[in-house]
Amino acid sequence: MRATDIIIKKRDNQELSKEEIEFFISGFTSGEIPDYQVSAWAMAVMLNGMTIREVTDLTMAMAQSGDTLDLSKLVRISVDKHSTGGVGDKTSLVVLPVVAACGLRVGKMSGRGLGFSGGTLDKLESIPGYRTDLNPDEFERQLSKIGLVLTGQSRNLAPADGKLYSLRDVTGTVPSLALIASSIMSKKIAAGSQAIVLDVKTGLGAFMQTLEEARALAKMMVSIGDLAGRKVVALLSDMNQPLGNAVGNSLEVCEAINALNGGGPADLHEHCMVLSANMLVLGGMSAGLDGARILAENSIRNGTALQKFKSLVTAQGGDESFVDDPSKFQKARYIEGINALRNGNISQVHARLIGEASVLLGAGRAKKSDSVDHSVGIVINRKVGDYIEEGDLLYTIFANSKEKAEESKRYLSDAIIIQDEKIDPLPLFYK
């Protein structure tokens, strides 16, 4: 078998066999197949696509290219969630403690933010001492002891995916549905996930900007799950505007703690309850979504979800007192509220521009080597469909540099649009 023949076969829009895909991924992982050949193959996949069977074989080959976790001895069923990325998406900080408080053990490996999309690990690391580098033994012990783990991805988990993503990023092949779907699903399967709830974002602040693109990706990932013997549910959710109000690491952690205390923005609460209910049904904790929703709401109401989050923070070395008293989080030096200049209805709160403004402040990374300032960010006070009067607070900037604060205002001035005509609020979910 030769790499060249596999490239030519996909170039000519022919279906690759399981054996050809496994040979190609194995050779790429070991270094026997060079980057330039894999780049040519990725472009052929980008242009010609893959069948669901091919994508599933690619997913499994990448999942098996390194370490894999088997959680079957610790949990009856391993349930995970994955978001395709967005602005202000702190749902893992709420959803995981909620479902764990309901009796479903959850071990999750998350990533860091890059570009305008925030990362769960960066948010958690705003809690002093919180460790995101648990090894497999620590992962399993903590899952067994408290039923909840939220840490970084093992370096040798689906290494073929990491290598392939680096090439996709510089060869114009990132948008390939087959490569996106296999990338996401390979990491979940390698991490031992038997059931997965996918939160597939669509809109101005999402990678999939149209509902049609998001639906195609969701269907592909659900099909991969079916063929790979996993239970998968995909929800199509809106990311035209940020989820919740806070955008920025410690700001989002504080908002998540507020949500676990029964407060916080209504859209964040609703989003988390829908995700939690779907996870609880997949995990066999409830026969239907209505009953699962009641379990999730009760965990907030009776304080067990908050207590589970505190247990998570303590178990991973974090300072639990910050959960009890969020005012202890580091404060930005410059805090400035921006008010509306006219009456009207909010017609746009552009998620991507707000995310880019937060990166400019230092809340995210323009490139992987950038450091993150956990104290900076933006709090958006209005949503699409809201009526606002001149002088009302639109948003608040949290910055450690006056120059960066001023530059971020230029992004934000284009992000929020006010019009005379009434406009309906955006839906949280489409399907």
C-alpha positions as CSV (number, residue, x, y, z in Angstrom):
1,M,0.0,0.0,0.0
2,R,1.4,3.4,-0.9
3,A,0.4,6.9,0.3
4,T,0.5,8.2,-3.3
5,D,-2.1,5.8,-4.4
6,I,-4.4,6.8,-1.6
7,I,-4.0,10.4,-2.4
8,I,-4.8,9.8,-6.1
9,K,-7.8,7.7,-5.2
10,K,-9.3,10.4,-3.1
11,R,-8.3,13.0,-5.7
12,D,-10.4,11.1,-8.2
13,N,-13.3,11.1,-5.8
14,Q,-13.2,7.4,-5.1
15,E,-14.1,5.8,-1.7
16,L,-11.2,4.8,0.5
17,S,-11.3,1.4,2.3
18,K,-11.0,1.1,6.1
19,E,-7.5,-0.5,5.6
20,E,-6.3,2.4,3.4
21,I,-7.5,5.0,5.9
22,E,-5.9,3.2,8.8
23,F,-2.6,2.8,6.9
24,F,-2.6,6.5,6.0
25,I,-3.3,7.7,9.5
26,S,-0.9,5.3,11.1
27,G,1.9,6.4,8.7
28,F,1.2,10.0,9.3
29,T,1.3,9.6,13.1
30,S,4.6,7.7,13.0
31,G,6.1,10.2,10.6
32,E,6.5,7.7,7.8
33,I,4.1,9.7,5.6
34,P,5.3,13.3,5.3
35,D,3.3,16.4,5.9
36,Y,3.3,17.4,2.2
37,Q,1.5,14.2,1.2
38,V,-1.0,14.5,4.0
39,S,-1.6,18.1,2.9
40,A,-2.4,16.9,-0.6
41,W,-4.8,14.3,0.8
42,A,-6.5,16.8,3.1
43,M,-7.2,19.1,0.1
44,A,-8.6,16.1,-1.9
45,V,-10.9,15.4,1.1
46,M,-11.8,19.1,1.2
47,L,-12.8,19.2,-2.4
48,N,-14.4,15.8,-2.8
49,G,-15.7,15.0,0.7
50,M,-16.1,11.6,2.3
51,T,-18.9,9.1,2.7
52,I,-20.2,8.6,6.3
53,R,-18.4,5.2,6.4
54,E,-15.1,6.8,5.4
55,V,-15.5,9.6,8.0
56,T,-16.3,7.0,10.7
57,D,-13.2,5.0,9.8
58,L,-11.1,8.1,9.8
59,T,-12.6,9.0,13.2
60,M,-11.8,5.6,14.7
61,A,-8.3,5.6,13.2
62,M,-7.5,9.0,14.7
63,A,-9.0,7.9,18.1
64,Q,-6.8,4.8,18.1
65,S,-3.6,6.7,17.1
66,G,-2.6,7.2,20.7
67,D,-3.9,6.6,24.3
68,T,-7.5,5.7,24.9
69,L,-9.5,5.8,28.1
70,D,-11.7,3.0,29.1
71,L,-14.1,4.3,31.8
72,S,-16.4,1.2,31.8
73,K,-15.0,0.0,35.1
74,L,-15.8,3.3,36.8
75,V,-19.1,4.3,35.2
76,R,-22.1,2.5,33.9
77,I,-22.1,4.8,30.9
78,S,-19.7,7.6,30.1
79,V,-21.6,10.8,29.0
80,D,-19.8,13.9,27.6
81,K,-20.8,17.2,26.0
82,H,-19.1,19.2,23.3
83,S,-19.6,22.7,22.1
84,T,-18.3,23.7,18.7
85,G,-17.2,27.0,20.2
86,G,-18.6,30.4,20.7
87,V,-18.5,33.7,22.7
88,G,-19.5,33.7,26.3
89,D,-20.1,29.9,26.3
90,K,-19.4,28.9,29.9
91,T,-22.0,26.1,29.9
92,S,-19.6,23.3,31.0
93,L,-19.0,25.1,34.3
94,V,-22.7,24.8,35.0
95,V,-23.9,21.7,33.1
96,L,-21.3,19.3,34.4
97,P,-21.9,20.0,38.1
98,V,-25.6,19.9,37.5
99,V,-25.6,16.4,35.9
100,A,-23.0,15.1,38.4
101,A,-25.2,16.3,41.3
102,C,-28.0,14.3,39.7
103,G,-25.9,11.1,40.0
104,L,-24.3,10.9,36.5
105,R,-20.5,10.6,36.7
106,V,-18.9,12.9,34.1
107,G,-15.2,13.0,33.2
108,K,-14.5,15.7,30.6
109,M,-11.3,16.8,28.8
110,S,-11.6,20.4,27.5
111,G,-9.5,22.7,25.5
112,R,-8.1,26.3,25.5
113,G,-9.4,29.2,23.5
114,L,-7.9,30.4,20.3
115,G,-9.1,33.4,18.4
116,F,-12.5,34.9,19.3
117,S,-13.8,31.7,20.9
118,G,-13.1,31.2,24.6
119,G,-11.7,28.0,26.2
120,T,-13.0,26.2,29.3
121,L,-9.5,25.6,30.7
122,D,-8.6,29.3,30.5
123,K,-11.8,30.1,32.5
124,L,-11.1,27.5,35.2
125,E,-7.5,28.7,35.5
126,S,-8.7,32.0,36.8
127,I,-9.4,30.1,40.0
128,P,-6.1,30.2,41.9
129,G,-4.5,26.7,42.1
130,Y,-6.9,24.9,39.7
131,R,-5.0,22.1,37.9
132,T,-5.9,21.3,34.3
133,D,-3.1,18.8,33.8
134,L,-4.4,15.6,35.5
135,N,-2.8,12.4,34.4
136,P,-4.9,9.3,33.5
137,D,-4.5,7.8,37.0
138,E,-5.6,11.1,38.7
139,F,-8.5,11.4,36.2
140,E,-9.8,7.9,37.1
141,R,-9.3,8.3,40.8
142,Q,-11.2,11.7,40.9
143,L,-14.0,10.4,38.7
144,S,-14.4,7.4,41.1
145,K,-14.3,9.6,44.2
146,I,-16.4,12.6,43.4
147,G,-18.0,11.7,40.1
148,L,-16.7,14.8,38.2
149,V,-13.5,15.7,36.4
150,L,-12.8,18.7,34.2
151,T,-9.2,18.8,32.9
152,G,-7.1,19.3,29.9
153,Q,-6.6,16.9,27.1
154,S,-3.9,14.2,27.4
155,R,-1.0,15.0,25.1
156,N,-1.2,11.5,23.6
157,L,-5.0,11.5,23.2
158,A,-5.8,11.2,19.4
159,P,-2.3,12.6,18.4
160,A,-3.1,12.2,14.7
161,D,-5.9,14.7,15.1
162,G,-3.5,17.3,16.6
163,K,-1.0,16.8,13.8
164,L,-3.7,16.9,11.1
165,Y,-5.3,20.1,12.6
166,S,-1.9,21.9,12.4
167,L,-1.7,21.1,8.7
168,R,-5.4,22.0,8.0
169,D,-4.8,25.4,9.6
170,V,-2.1,26.3,7.1
171,T,-3.4,24.5,4.0
172,G,-6.9,26.1,3.7
173,T,-8.7,22.8,4.6
174,V,-10.1,23.8,8.0
175,P,-13.7,24.1,6.6
176,S,-13.9,20.5,5.5
177,L,-17.0,18.9,7.2
178,A,-15.5,15.5,7.1
179,L,-12.3,16.7,8.8
180,I,-14.2,18.8,11.4
181,A,-16.5,16.0,12.3
182,S,-13.8,13.4,12.6
183,S,-11.6,15.8,14.6
184,I,-14.3,16.4,17.2
185,M,-15.6,12.8,17.4
186,S,-12.1,11.2,17.5
187,K,-11.2,13.1,20.7
188,K,-14.5,12.2,22.4
189,I,-14.2,8.5,21.5
190,A,-10.5,8.4,22.6
191,A,-11.6,10.0,25.9
192,G,-13.9,7.1,26.6
193,S,-17.2,8.8,25.7
194,Q,-20.1,6.3,25.1
195,A,-22.8,9.0,24.9
196,I,-22.3,12.5,23.7
197,V,-24.4,15.7,23.6
198,L,-23.2,18.0,20.9
199,D,-24.0,21.7,21.1
200,V,-23.5,22.8,17.5
201,K,-23.4,26.6,17.2
202,T,-24.5,28.6,14.3
203,G,-24.4,32.4,13.5
204,L,-22.1,35.4,13.5
205,G,-19.9,34.1,16.4
206,A,-19.8,30.4,15.2
207,F,-17.6,28.5,12.8
208,M,-20.7,27.3,11.0
209,Q,-22.3,30.7,10.2
210,T,-25.4,29.3,8.5
211,L,-28.1,26.9,9.9
212,E,-27.6,24.7,6.8
213,E,-23.9,24.3,7.5
214,A,-24.5,23.6,11.2
215,R,-27.2,21.0,10.4
216,A,-24.9,19.2,7.9
217,L,-22.1,19.0,10.5
218,A,-24.5,17.9,13.2
219,K,-26.0,15.1,11.1
220,M,-22.5,13.9,10.1
221,M,-21.4,13.7,13.7
222,V,-24.6,11.9,14.8
223,S,-24.1,9.4,11.9
224,I,-20.5,8.8,13.0
225,G,-21.7,8.1,16.5
226,D,-24.3,5.6,15.2
227,L,-21.8,3.7,13.1
228,A,-19.2,3.8,15.9
229,G,-21.7,2.4,18.4
230,R,-22.1,5.6,20.5
231,K,-25.3,7.4,21.5
232,V,-25.2,11.0,20.1
233,V,-27.6,13.9,20.3
234,A,-26.9,17.2,18.5
235,L,-28.6,20.4,19.3
236,L,-28.4,23.4,16.9
237,S,-28.0,26.6,19.0
238,D,-27.7,30.3,18.2
239,M,-24.4,32.1,18.4
240,N,-25.2,35.4,16.7
241,Q,-24.9,37.0,20.1
242,P,-22.9,36.0,23.2
243,L,-24.4,33.4,25.5
244,G,-25.1,35.0,28.9
245,N,-23.7,38.5,29.5
246,A,-20.0,37.9,30.5
247,V,-17.2,37.5,28.0
248,G,-13.8,36.9,29.6
249,N,-12.4,34.3,31.9
250,S,-13.0,35.3,35.5
251,L,-16.1,37.2,34.5
252,E,-17.5,34.1,33.0
253,V,-16.6,32.0,36.0
254,C,-18.4,34.5,38.3
255,E,-21.5,34.3,36.0
256,A,-21.4,30.5,36.1
257,I,-21.2,30.5,39.9
258,N,-24.2,32.9,39.9
259,A,-26.1,30.5,37.7
260,L,-25.3,27.6,40.0
261,N,-26.7,29.8,42.9
262,G,-30.0,30.1,40.9
263,G,-29.2,33.5,39.4
264,G,-27.5,34.8,36.3
265,P,-28.8,35.5,32.8
266,A,-32.0,33.8,31.8
267,D,-30.6,32.6,28.4
268,L,-27.6,30.9,30.1
269,H,-29.9,29.1,32.6
270,E,-32.2,27.9,29.9
271,H,-29.4,26.7,27.7
272,C,-27.7,24.8,30.5
273,M,-31.0,23.2,31.6
274,V,-31.6,21.9,28.0
275,L,-28.1,20.5,27.7
276,S,-28.3,19.0,31.2
277,A,-31.6,17.3,30.5
278,N,-30.3,15.7,27.3
279,M,-27.2,14.4,29.1
280,L,-29.3,12.9,31.9
281,V,-31.6,11.1,29.4
282,L,-28.6,9.7,27.5
283,G,-27.1,8.6,30.8
284,G,-30.2,6.8,31.8
285,M,-31.1,9.0,34.8
286,S,-34.5,9.9,33.3
287,A,-36.8,8.3,30.8
288,G,-37.7,11.7,29.2
289,L,-36.6,15.3,28.9
290,D,-39.3,16.7,31.1
291,G,-38.3,14.5,34.0
292,A,-34.6,15.2,33.4
293,R,-35.3,18.9,33.4
294,I,-36.9,18.6,36.8
295,L,-33.9,16.8,38.1
296,A,-31.6,19.5,36.7
297,E,-33.6,22.4,38.1
298,N,-33.8,20.7,41.6
299,S,-30.0,20.4,41.7
300,I,-29.8,24.2,41.3
301,R,-32.6,24.8,43.8
302,N,-31.3,22.6,46.6
303,G,-27.7,23.6,46.2
304,T,-26.2,20.3,45.3
305,A,-25.0,21.5,41.9
306,L,-23.0,24.3,43.5
307,Q,-21.6,21.9,46.1
308,K,-20.5,19.6,43.3
309,F,-18.7,22.5,41.6
310,K,-16.9,23.3,44.9
311,S,-15.9,19.7,45.2
312,L,-14.5,19.8,41.7
313,V,-12.5,22.9,42.4
314,T,-11.1,21.5,45.6
315,A,-10.2,18.1,44.1
316,Q,-8.2,19.8,41.4
317,G,-6.3,22.1,43.7
318,G,-8.3,25.3,43.3
319,D,-9.2,27.7,46.1
320,E,-12.8,27.0,47.1
321,S,-13.1,30.3,48.8
322,F,-13.4,32.0,45.4
323,V,-16.6,30.0,44.7
324,D,-18.0,31.1,48.1
325,D,-16.9,34.8,47.5
326,P,-16.5,35.6,43.8
327,S,-15.5,39.2,44.7
328,K,-12.0,37.7,45.5
329,F,-11.3,37.3,41.8
330,Q,-8.6,39.6,40.4
331,K,-10.1,42.9,39.2
332,A,-9.2,44.8,36.1
333,R,-7.7,48.2,36.7
334,Y,-10.0,50.1,34.3
335,I,-13.7,49.5,34.3
336,E,-15.9,51.7,32.0
337,G,-19.6,51.5,31.2
338,I,-20.8,52.6,27.7
339,N,-24.2,54.0,27.4
340,A,-26.7,54.1,24.5
341,L,-26.7,57.3,22.4
342,R,-30.3,56.9,21.3
343,N,-33.6,55.2,22.0
344,G,-34.5,52.1,20.0
345,N,-34.5,48.4,19.7
346,I,-31.4,46.2,19.7
347,S,-31.2,44.5,16.4
348,Q,-27.6,43.1,16.6
349,V,-25.1,42.1,19.3
350,H,-22.4,40.7,17.0
351,A,-20.8,37.8,18.8
352,R,-17.7,37.6,16.7
353,L,-16.8,41.3,17.1
354,I,-17.4,41.1,20.8
355,G,-15.2,38.0,21.0
356,E,-12.5,39.8,19.0
357,A,-12.7,42.8,21.3
358,S,-12.2,40.6,24.3
359,V,-9.1,39.0,22.7
360,L,-7.7,42.5,22.0
361,L,-8.2,43.2,25.8
362,G,-6.1,40.1,26.5
363,A,-8.9,37.7,27.5
364,G,-8.0,35.3,24.6
365,R,-5.2,34.3,22.2
366,A,-4.6,35.5,18.7
367,K,-2.0,32.7,18.5
368,K,-1.3,29.7,20.7
369,S,1.8,31.2,22.3
370,D,-0.1,34.2,23.7
371,S,-0.7,34.5,27.4
372,V,-4.2,35.2,28.8
373,D,-5.3,37.9,31.2
374,H,-8.0,36.3,33.4
375,S,-9.3,39.6,34.7
376,V,-10.3,41.4,31.5
377,G,-13.3,41.1,29.3
378,I,-16.7,42.6,28.5
379,V,-20.1,42.4,30.1
380,I,-23.0,42.9,27.6
381,N,-26.1,44.3,29.2
382,R,-28.6,44.0,26.4
383,K,-29.8,41.3,24.0
384,V,-31.3,41.3,20.5
385,G,-35.0,42.4,20.8
386,D,-34.5,44.6,23.9
387,Y,-35.8,48.1,23.9
388,I,-33.3,50.7,25.1
389,E,-33.4,54.4,25.9
390,E,-30.7,57.0,25.5
391,G,-28.3,56.8,28.4
392,D,-29.1,53.2,29.3
393,L,-26.0,51.0,29.9
394,L,-25.1,48.9,26.8
395,Y,-21.9,47.2,27.9
396,T,-19.0,47.4,30.4
397,I,-15.4,47.1,29.5
398,F,-12.9,45.5,32.0
399,A,-9.3,46.4,30.9
400,N,-5.8,46.6,32.3
401,S,-4.7,49.1,29.6
402,K,-6.4,52.3,28.6
403,E,-5.1,52.0,25.1
404,K,-6.6,48.5,24.7
405,A,-9.9,49.7,26.2
406,E,-10.1,52.5,23.6
407,E,-9.3,50.2,20.8
408,S,-11.9,47.6,21.9
409,K,-14.5,50.4,21.8
410,R,-14.0,50.6,18.1
411,Y,-14.9,47.0,17.7
412,L,-17.9,47.3,20.0
413,S,-19.3,50.4,18.3
414,D,-19.9,48.2,15.3
415,A,-21.1,45.2,17.3
416,I,-24.3,46.6,18.7
417,I,-26.9,48.1,16.4
418,I,-30.0,50.0,17.5
419,Q,-32.9,50.5,15.1
420,D,-36.4,52.1,15.3
421,E,-38.3,49.0,14.2
422,K,-39.2,46.3,16.7
423,I,-37.3,43.0,16.3
424,D,-38.0,39.6,17.8
425,P,-35.6,38.0,20.3
426,L,-33.2,35.4,18.9
427,P,-34.0,31.7,19.6
428,L,-31.7,29.8,21.9
429,F,-32.1,26.6,19.8
430,Y,-33.2,25.9,16.3
431,K,-33.6,22.1,16.4
